[in-house]
Amino acid sequence: MMRGVLFDGKRAEVVDDLQVRDPGPGEVLVAVSAAGLCHSDLSVIDGTIPFPAPVVLGHEGAGVVEAVGAGVTHVVPGDHVALSTLASCGTCAECDRGRPTMCRQAIGRPGKPFTRAGRPVYQFASNSAFAERTVVRAVQAVRIPEDIPLTSAALIGCGVLTGVGAVLNRARVGFGESVVVIGTGGIGLNVLQGARIAGALRIVAVDSNPAKEAVARRFGATHFLTSVDGVREVLPTGADHVFECVGRVELIRAAVDLLDRHGQAVLLGVPAATAEASFLVSSLFLDKSILGCRYGASRPQRDIALYADLYREGRLLLDELVTQTYPVEDFEKAAADAEAGRVARGVLTF
């Protein structure tokens, strides 16, 4: 029996009677040490992300390999790993092209490795990091150096992959270019540091909460504004890249309107599944584009290892993302703090 955060379709609570099956061929059993609380987890609870229940939540974790199934050779028991949510097959045309985020095997096929009182329980995002142990596909477990604190390493698997990856992999921000980041939560902060790592010259953070300025600048912002209205004063001709990290349709429109010629609006925030956004068609004719982005267009086995190295070199911030740690029993407090915007990232520990 083990502890975990279970959502039964109505409410989320910490339970202590979960069980998880042994790893099968090509799978890894991981003892989770730490897991970040991401807004996607809260979006399952509030219904923004529809997901079958009962389900063990969590998808941003790190821990220690406890057992491996047949055929797994790249990790062994005792290895420290960061977990990705990408259960890609590795053999389809998209995986072969280096686009595992587009693998059809990796999307929307929830398994049930857990049981509670003999009944199967779903796994969220092929991961379920809010449990003492979880079973993932081998490709999802990426070995990391043991000197990286697991509370910090946990955040690589979602927030860092998504935010930094959106900059480096999807937008391919170039040296000396200009970047606007709308929303400086967990994803936005990683977009900011991705832009800094890419060598962007002007990096404008926009957040309605003025208390976010210090941390935004710490992660790479050269300017901080509380409204998109002031962006043109900093960038009179517009921005090369605008990242929308909130998920509000009026901010998506603002992102498009702020683009310079040949600019790109990158959509990272997740509005309701049926939300529609509008823009002036004529505003795109100067070679502008609107880019969707799934999971930072990442290749986790490559990217997580790279980000771990950048962290060890002092160029990628992880420890600073962790505003507070909570024992898993305090999940309700962690969720309330995240909802209220009191934390950049809260991390649950086991």
C-alpha positions in Angstrom: 0.0 0.0 0.0 1.2 3.5 -0.7 0.1 7.2 -0.6 -1.0 9.2 -3.6 -3.3 12.0 -4.7 -6.5 10.6 -6.1 -9.2 12.5 -8.1 -12.5 10.6 -8.0 -14.2 12.9 -10.5 -15.5 15.3 -7.9 -12.7 16.0 -5.5 -9.0 15.3 -5.0 -7.7 13.8 -1.8 -4.6 12.1 -0.4 -5.2 8.4 0.0 -3.0 5.7 1.5 -4.3 2.5 0.0 -3.1 2.6 -3.6 -1.2 -0.2 -5.2 0.9 -0.2 -8.4 1.7 -3.2 -10.6 5.2 -4.4 -11.3 6.9 -3.1 -14.5 6.3 -5.1 -17.6 8.6 -5.4 -20.6 10.0 -1.9 -21.6 8.7 -0.3 -18.4 10.4 1.2 -15.3 9.1 1.3 -11.7 10.2 4.6 -10.0 10.0 5.5 -6.4 8.9 9.2 -6.7 10.9 11.6 -4.4 9.4 14.9 -5.5 6.7 16.2 -7.9 5.8 19.7 -9.0 2.2 20.9 -8.8 1.4 22.2 -12.3 -1.7 24.0 -13.4 -2.5 21.0 -15.6 -3.2 19.0 -12.5 -5.5 21.7 -11.2 -7.2 21.8 -14.6 -8.2 18.1 -14.3 -9.8 18.9 -10.9 -11.7 21.9 -12.2 -12.7 20.2 -15.5 -10.7 22.3 -17.9 -8.9 19.2 -18.9 -11.4 16.3 -19.2 -9.9 13.1 -17.9 -11.5 9.8 -16.9 -11.7 9.1 -13.1 -10.6 7.8 -10.7 -7.1 8.9 -11.5 -3.8 9.5 -9.7 -2.7 13.0 -10.5 0.7 14.5 -11.0 3.0 14.6 -14.1 6.1 16.5 -13.2 8.3 14.2 -11.1 11.7 12.8 -10.3 12.8 9.9 -8.2 14.9 6.7 -8.0 14.5 3.7 -10.2 13.3 0.7 -8.1 12.9 -2.0 -10.8 13.0 -2.4 -14.5 11.2 -4.7 -16.9 12.6 -6.9 -19.5 14.6 -5.2 -22.2 15.3 -2.0 -20.3 19.0 -1.3 -20.3 19.5 2.5 -20.2 18.6 2.8 -16.5 19.1 0.4 -13.6 17.8 0.2 -10.0 19.3 3.0 -8.0 19.6 5.5 -10.8 18.1 9.0 -10.3 15.7 9.9 -13.1 13.5 12.8 -14.1 10.2 11.7 -15.6 8.6 12.9 -18.9 5.0 12.5 -19.8 5.8 11.4 -23.3 5.1 7.7 -23.7 6.3 7.8 -27.3 6.7 4.5 -29.2 10.1 5.3 -30.7 9.3 3.5 -33.9 6.7 5.5 -35.8 7.4 8.0 -38.5 7.1 11.0 -36.1 9.4 9.5 -33.6 11.9 8.6 -36.3 11.9 12.2 -37.5 12.8 13.4 -34.0 9.3 14.6 -33.2 8.2 12.3 -30.3 5.6 15.0 -29.1 3.7 14.1 -32.3 3.7 10.3 -31.7 0.1 9.1 -31.8 0.9 6.4 -29.3 1.9 9.1 -26.8 -1.4 11.0 -26.7 -4.8 10.2 -25.1 -4.4 6.5 -24.2 -4.6 6.4 -20.4 -3.4 3.2 -18.8 -4.5 1.8 -15.4 -1.3 0.6 -13.6 -2.8 1.4 -10.2 -5.5 -0.3 -8.1 -7.4 0.8 -5.1 -9.5 -1.8 -3.1 -9.1 -4.1 -6.1 -10.5 -1.6 -8.6 -8.3 -0.2 -11.5 -7.3 3.5 -11.3 -6.2 5.6 -14.2 -2.7 7.1 -14.7 -2.6 10.9 -15.6 -0.4 11.9 -18.5 1.2 8.5 -18.6 3.0 9.5 -15.4 1.0 10.0 -12.1 3.9 11.5 -10.1 1.7 12.2 -7.1 2.2 8.7 -5.8 5.0 7.1 -3.9 5.7 4.8 -6.8 4.7 4.8 -10.4 5.3 2.7 -13.5 6.3 4.5 -16.8 7.5 3.4 -20.2 11.3 3.2 -20.3 11.5 6.1 -22.7 10.0 8.4 -20.1 12.7 7.8 -17.5 15.8 10.0 -18.2 18.9 9.4 -16.0 20.2 12.5 -14.3 23.3 13.2 -12.2 22.8 12.4 -8.5 24.1 15.8 -7.4 20.9 17.5 -8.7 18.4 17.8 -5.9 15.3 15.8 -6.8 13.0 18.6 -5.7 14.6 20.7 -8.4 15.0 17.9 -11.0 11.3 17.2 -10.7 10.5 20.5 -12.5 12.5 19.6 -15.6 9.9 17.1 -16.7 7.1 19.5 -17.5 7.6 23.2 -16.8 11.2 23.3 -18.0 10.7 21.0 -21.0 7.6 23.0 -22.0 8.9 26.6 -21.5 12.6 26.3 -22.4 11.7 23.9 -25.2 9.1 26.3 -26.7 11.9 28.8 -27.1 14.8 26.6 -28.3 12.9 23.9 -30.2 9.6 25.4 -31.4 10.2 29.2 -31.9 14.0 28.8 -32.4 14.6 32.2 -30.9 17.7 33.7 -32.5 20.6 35.6 -30.9 19.7 39.3 -30.5 16.0 38.9 -31.2 13.2 40.3 -29.1 10.8 38.3 -26.9 7.6 39.1 -25.1 6.3 36.6 -22.4 2.7 37.1 -21.3 2.3 35.4 -17.9 5.2 34.6 -15.5 4.0 31.5 -13.8 5.9 28.3 -13.9 5.8 28.0 -17.7 6.4 31.7 -18.3 9.5 31.8 -16.1 11.0 29.0 -18.1 10.2 30.8 -21.3 12.1 33.8 -19.9 15.2 31.7 -19.1 15.0 29.9 -22.4 15.0 33.3 -24.1 18.0 34.4 -22.0 19.9 31.1 -22.8 19.1 31.6 -26.5 20.7 35.1 -26.4 17.6 37.3 -26.9 18.4 40.9 -26.5 15.2 42.4 -25.2 13.0 40.1 -23.1 9.8 41.7 -21.9 7.8 40.0 -19.2 4.1 40.9 -18.8 2.2 40.0 -15.7 -0.7 41.7 -14.0 0.9 41.0 -10.6 3.6 43.5 -9.9 5.1 41.3 -7.2 6.3 39.0 -10.0 8.8 41.5 -11.2 11.8 40.4 -9.2 11.6 36.8 -10.1 10.9 37.6 -13.7 14.1 39.6 -13.9 16.0 36.9 -12.1 15.0 34.4 -14.8 16.0 36.7 -17.7 13.5 39.6 -18.2 15.1 42.8 -19.2 11.8 44.7 -18.8 8.7 44.1 -16.7 5.2 45.4 -17.4 1.8 44.8 -15.8 -0.1 45.2 -19.1 0.5 44.4 -22.7 -0.4 48.0 -23.4 3.1 49.2 -22.7 5.0 46.7 -24.9 5.1 49.1 -27.9 6.9 51.6 -25.8 9.7 49.1 -25.3 9.5 47.5 -28.8 8.1 50.2 -31.1 8.0 48.0 -34.2 6.8 44.9 -32.3 8.4 41.7 -31.1 10.1 38.8 -33.0 8.4 36.3 -30.7 5.5 36.6 -28.3 4.7 33.7 -26.0 1.2 33.5 -24.5 1.4 31.5 -21.2 -1.9 32.3 -19.6 -4.5 30.7 -21.9 -6.9 33.6 -22.3 -8.3 34.4 -25.8 -7.9 38.1 -25.4 -4.2 37.7 -24.6 -3.9 35.4 -27.7 -5.2 38.3 -29.7 -2.8 40.7 -28.0 0.1 38.3 -28.8 -0.7 38.4 -32.5 -1.1 42.2 -32.4 2.3 42.7 -30.8 4.3 41.0 -33.6 6.8 42.7 -35.7 7.3 41.6 -39.4 8.1 37.9 -39.6 7.1 37.6 -35.9 5.8 34.5 -34.3 3.0 34.1 -31.6 3.6 30.9 -29.7 0.6 29.6 -27.7 1.4 27.8 -24.5 -1.5 28.7 -22.2 -4.4 26.3 -22.3 -7.9 27.8 -22.5 -11.1 25.7 -22.4 -11.1 23.0 -25.0 -13.9 24.8 -27.0 -12.4 28.3 -26.7 -12.1 30.3 -30.0 -9.8 33.2 -30.5 -10.0 35.9 -33.2 -7.5 38.1 -35.0 -7.3 40.4 -38.0 -6.4 38.2 -41.0 -4.6 41.2 -42.6 -2.3 41.4 -39.5 -0.5 38.2 -40.5 0.3 39.1 -44.1 3.9 40.3 -43.3 5.1 36.8 -42.9 3.8 36.5 -39.3 2.7 33.2 -37.8 0.8 31.6 -34.9 2.4 28.5 -33.6 0.9 25.9 -31.4 3.3 24.0 -29.2 2.9 20.7 -27.5 5.3 20.0 -24.6 8.0 22.3 -25.9 8.4 20.3 -29.1 10.8 18.4 -26.8 12.9 15.2 -27.2 13.1 14.3 -23.5 16.0 11.9 -23.6 18.1 14.6 -25.3 16.6 17.7 -23.7 16.4 16.6 -20.0 20.1 15.6 -20.1 20.9 19.0 -21.7 19.0 21.0 -19.2 20.6 19.0 -16.4 24.0 20.0 -17.7 22.9 23.6 -18.1 21.8 23.6 -14.5 25.1 22.2 -13.3 26.8 25.0 -15.3 24.7 27.6 -13.5 23.0 28.7 -16.7 19.5 27.1 -16.1 17.8 27.9 -12.9 15.9 25.1 -11.1 16.2 25.7 -7.4 14.8 29.2 -7.8 11.6 27.8 -9.4 10.8 25.9 -6.2 8.9 28.4 -4.1 7.9 25.9 -1.4 7.9 22.2 -0.7 5.0 20.4 0.9 4.7 16.8 2.3 2.2 15.0 0.1 -0.3 15.1 3.0 -0.5 18.9 2.5 -1.7 18.6 -1.1 -4.8 20.8 -0.4 -2.6 23.6 0.9 -0.3 23.3 -2.0 -3.2 23.4 -4.5 -4.7 26.5 -2.7 -1.3 28.3 -2.9 -1.0 27.5 -6.6 -4.5 28.6 -7.3 -3.9 31.9 -5.5 -0.7 32.5 -7.4 1.4 32.5 -4.1 4.0 30.2 -5.6 5.9 29.9 -8.9 6.0 26.1 -8.3 5.1 24.2 -5.2 6.7 20.7 -4.9 5.2 17.8 -3.2 7.7 15.4 -1.4 7.3 11.8 -0.4 
